[in-house]
Amino acid sequence: MLPTLREGDLLLVRYGASPRSGDLVVARFADGTVAVKRAVERRRTRSGAAGWWLLSDNPGEGVDSRHRGPVPEADVLAVVRLRVWPSPRMGRRLPGP
């Protein structure tokens, strides 16, 4: 998720929160991988269920919805509220790409 996040960043997340477009979220992909991605927009999954299109802030690295398709809403586990360490940005949303 460079440039927004780096390996080792400690995040405060809220499980069960409803994401909005632009939020960073913790999601589980179909293969069981859990990752932090940016929620871009609501989309339907192949089965017709509600889901989210999730992208990485660094499109050249990692896997996201461009490779695996929309993630069902039930698999969007939490919304990132802030970066706790290092250097939190209290009261500000984490920037977009």
C-alpha positions as CSV (number, residue, x, y, z in Angstrom):
1,M,0.0,0.0,0.0
2,L,3.0,2.3,-0.5
3,P,2.9,5.3,-0.4
4,T,0.1,5.4,2.1
5,L,1.3,2.5,4.4
6,R,4.6,0.8,4.9
7,E,5.4,-2.7,6.3
8,G,5.3,-2.5,10.1
9,D,2.8,0.3,10.4
10,L,0.4,-0.2,13.3
11,L,-3.2,0.5,12.4
12,L,-6.3,1.2,14.4
13,V,-9.3,-0.6,12.7
14,R,-13.0,-0.8,13.4
15,Y,-14.4,-4.2,12.8
16,G,-18.0,-4.3,11.4
17,A,-17.9,-0.7,10.3
18,S,-19.5,0.2,6.9
19,P,-16.9,1.3,4.5
20,R,-17.3,4.4,2.2
21,S,-15.6,4.9,-1.1
22,G,-12.0,5.9,-0.5
23,D,-11.7,4.2,2.9
24,L,-8.8,1.8,3.6
25,V,-10.3,-1.6,4.6
26,V,-9.1,-4.9,5.8
27,A,-10.5,-7.6,3.5
28,R,-10.3,-11.4,3.0
29,F,-9.9,-12.5,-0.6
30,A,-11.4,-15.8,-1.8
31,D,-8.1,-17.7,-1.3
32,G,-8.0,-16.7,2.4
33,T,-5.5,-13.9,2.1
34,V,-6.2,-10.9,4.4
35,A,-4.9,-7.6,3.2
36,V,-5.4,-3.8,3.5
37,K,-6.8,-2.3,0.3
38,R,-8.7,0.9,-0.7
39,A,-12.4,0.5,-1.2
40,V,-13.2,2.2,-4.5
41,E,-16.8,1.5,-5.3
42,R,-19.7,-0.9,-4.6
43,R,-20.0,-3.7,-7.2
44,R,-21.8,-7.0,-7.5
45,T,-20.0,-10.2,-7.2
46,R,-20.3,-13.0,-9.8
47,S,-23.1,-14.5,-7.6
48,G,-25.0,-11.2,-7.6
49,A,-24.2,-10.4,-4.0
50,A,-23.2,-6.9,-2.9
51,G,-19.5,-6.4,-2.8
52,W,-16.6,-3.9,-3.1
53,W,-14.1,-3.2,-5.7
54,L,-10.8,-3.0,-3.8
55,L,-7.5,-1.6,-5.2
56,S,-4.0,-1.1,-4.0
57,D,-2.5,2.4,-3.7
58,N,0.5,0.9,-5.5
59,P,-1.0,-0.7,-8.6
60,G,2.3,-2.3,-9.7
61,E,2.5,-4.4,-6.5
62,G,0.3,-6.9,-5.0
63,V,-3.1,-8.4,-5.9
64,D,-6.4,-6.7,-5.8
65,S,-9.9,-6.7,-7.5
66,R,-8.3,-6.2,-10.9
67,H,-7.0,-9.8,-10.5
68,R,-9.7,-11.4,-8.3
69,G,-12.9,-9.4,-8.9
70,P,-15.2,-7.7,-6.3
71,V,-14.9,-8.8,-2.7
72,P,-18.3,-9.7,-1.0
73,E,-19.4,-7.2,1.7
74,A,-19.1,-10.0,4.3
75,D,-15.4,-10.4,3.5
76,V,-14.7,-6.7,4.1
77,L,-13.8,-7.2,7.8
78,A,-12.8,-3.7,9.1
79,V,-12.3,-0.1,8.2
80,V,-8.9,1.5,9.0
81,R,-9.4,4.5,11.2
82,L,-5.8,5.7,11.6
83,R,-2.2,4.8,11.6
84,V,-1.1,4.6,15.3
85,W,2.6,4.1,14.7
86,P,4.7,5.7,13.4
87,S,3.5,9.3,13.5
88,P,-0.3,9.2,13.7
89,R,-2.3,11.7,11.8
90,M,-5.0,12.4,14.4
91,G,-8.3,13.5,13.0
92,R,-7.3,13.1,9.3
93,R,-8.2,10.3,6.9
94,L,-5.3,8.4,5.5
95,P,-4.5,10.0,2.1
96,G,-5.5,8.4,-1.2
97,P,-3.0,7.4,-3.9
